[in-house]
């Protein structure tokens, strides 16, 4: 079975300031990585990932990106094991993501 990853990426048009902020955030999470397609133009994909067999293993990255989402007032798509869980919108999980996180008892809340 292939490794599962928690992947979060800017769901709206991504710009250089998104890339710089995400790069800084992933440095604070052990094992996290950063990806960017600066040549992608309007379809540029910028985000972060961490290996996480279970969703709970990726909560540190989810918290970091939730904080970043709030600060940038940006929307991030959240995927685990190549399945869309929902979105962070200005730091808050949408209903679908909140439902996925509820069993963990750890829904990121904006500061």
PyMOL commands that set and color helices and strands:
alter all, ss='L'
color gray80, all
select helices_A, chain A and resi 16-26+41-43+55-72+95-102
alter helices_A, ss='H'
color red, helices_A
select strands_A, chain A and resi 5-10+33-36+46-51+75-80+83-89+92-93
alter strands_A, ss='S'
color yellow, strands_A
deselect
rebuild
show_as cartoon
